Amino acid sequence: VQLQASGGGLVQAGESLRLSCVASGRIFSIKSMAWYRQTPGKERELVARIDGGGTTNYADSVKGRFSISRNIAKNTVFLQMNSLKAEDTAVYYCNSFKYGVHYWGEGTQVTVSS
């Protein structure tokens, strides 16, 4: 499974960004897709996940502001990020989970200036 993320950038606090991740390769039987983020010196943390049935879950810190969705026909998952805060600044990684294996895309930098 190959994952290609895009959509990061520099925004001001309160603004929005939309991240996209396209999955390719052996994408059948992917159990879930997710977005994680990481800042220097900290562990990578789950931001949002969507499973094969469309069930979603979110980190408490982003509930009500971020929304994960997918376009199954285009093998794409999105992360709509609204009301961004400075503490959302991080490298965001697309993730897929299949047969007990995590697959990762290259990160995309999101920087929120206050």
C-alpha positions as CSV (number, residue, x, y, z in Angstrom):
1,V,0.0,0.0,0.0
2,Q,1.3,3.4,-1.0
3,L,-0.1,6.6,0.5
4,Q,0.4,10.1,-0.9
5,A,-0.7,13.0,1.3
6,S,-1.1,16.6,0.3
7,G,-2.8,19.8,1.4
8,G,-0.6,21.0,4.2
9,G,0.5,24.6,4.5
10,L,0.8,27.7,6.6
11,V,-2.4,29.3,7.9
12,Q,-3.5,31.7,10.6
13,A,-5.3,30.6,13.7
14,G,-9.0,30.2,13.0
15,E,-8.6,29.3,9.4
16,S,-9.2,26.0,7.7
17,L,-7.2,23.4,5.7
18,R,-8.1,20.2,4.0
19,L,-5.7,17.3,3.8
20,S,-6.0,14.6,1.2
21,C,-4.5,11.1,1.0
22,V,-4.6,8.9,-2.0
23,A,-4.0,5.1,-1.5
24,S,-2.6,3.0,-4.2
25,G,-1.2,-0.5,-4.7
26,R,-2.7,-3.5,-2.9
27,I,-5.5,-1.5,-1.3
28,F,-8.0,-4.3,-1.0
29,S,-8.9,-5.4,2.6
30,I,-7.7,-2.2,4.1
31,K,-9.4,-2.2,7.5
32,S,-9.1,1.5,8.3
33,M,-7.5,4.7,7.3
34,A,-6.4,7.5,9.6
35,W,-4.5,10.7,10.1
36,Y,-1.8,11.0,12.8
37,R,0.3,13.9,13.7
38,Q,3.7,14.5,15.3
39,T,5.6,17.4,16.7
40,P,9.4,17.3,17.6
41,G,10.1,15.4,20.7
42,K,6.6,13.9,21.0
43,E,5.1,10.6,20.0
44,R,3.0,10.3,16.9
45,E,-0.7,10.7,18.0
46,L,-3.9,9.6,16.4
47,V,-6.0,12.5,15.1
48,A,-8.9,10.8,13.3
49,R,-9.7,7.4,11.9
50,I,-12.4,6.0,9.6
51,D,-13.0,2.3,9.4
52,G,-14.3,0.1,6.5
53,G,-17.9,0.7,7.7
54,G,-17.5,4.4,7.8
55,T,-17.3,4.7,11.6
56,T,-15.1,7.5,12.7
57,N,-13.3,8.4,15.8
58,Y,-11.4,11.5,16.8
59,A,-8.8,12.7,19.4
60,D,-10.5,14.8,22.0
61,S,-8.4,17.8,21.1
62,V,-9.9,17.9,17.6
63,K,-13.5,16.9,18.2
64,G,-16.0,19.4,16.7
65,R,-13.3,21.0,14.6
66,F,-11.9,18.2,12.4
67,S,-13.7,15.9,10.1
68,I,-12.5,12.7,8.4
69,S,-14.2,11.5,5.3
70,R,-13.4,9.3,2.3
71,N,-14.1,8.9,-1.4
72,I,-14.1,5.1,-1.9
73,A,-14.2,5.3,-5.7
74,K,-11.0,7.5,-5.7
75,N,-9.3,5.6,-2.8
76,T,-8.9,8.9,-1.1
77,V,-9.4,10.0,2.5
78,F,-9.7,13.6,3.6
79,L,-9.2,15.5,6.8
80,Q,-11.1,18.8,7.0
81,M,-9.5,20.9,9.7
82,N,-11.5,24.0,10.8
83,S,-10.9,26.6,13.5
84,L,-7.2,25.7,13.5
85,K,-5.2,26.5,16.6
86,A,-1.4,27.0,17.0
87,E,-1.3,23.7,18.9
88,D,-2.5,21.9,15.7
89,T,0.9,22.7,14.2
90,A,2.6,19.4,13.3
91,V,3.5,17.0,10.6
92,Y,0.4,15.1,9.6
93,Y,0.7,11.5,8.4
94,C,-1.7,9.4,6.5
95,N,-2.1,5.9,7.7
96,S,-3.8,2.7,6.6
97,F,-4.2,-0.6,8.6
98,K,-4.4,-3.9,6.9
99,Y,-3.8,-7.5,8.2
100,G,-2.2,-6.1,11.3
101,V,0.3,-3.9,9.4
102,H,0.4,-0.1,9.5
103,Y,1.3,1.7,6.3
104,W,2.5,5.3,6.4
105,G,2.7,8.0,3.8
106,E,5.2,10.9,3.9
107,G,4.1,13.6,6.2
108,T,2.7,16.9,5.2
109,Q,3.5,20.0,7.4
110,V,0.7,22.0,8.9
111,T,1.7,25.3,10.5
112,V,-0.8,27.5,12.3
113,S,0.4,30.9,13.3
114,S,-1.3,32.7,16.2
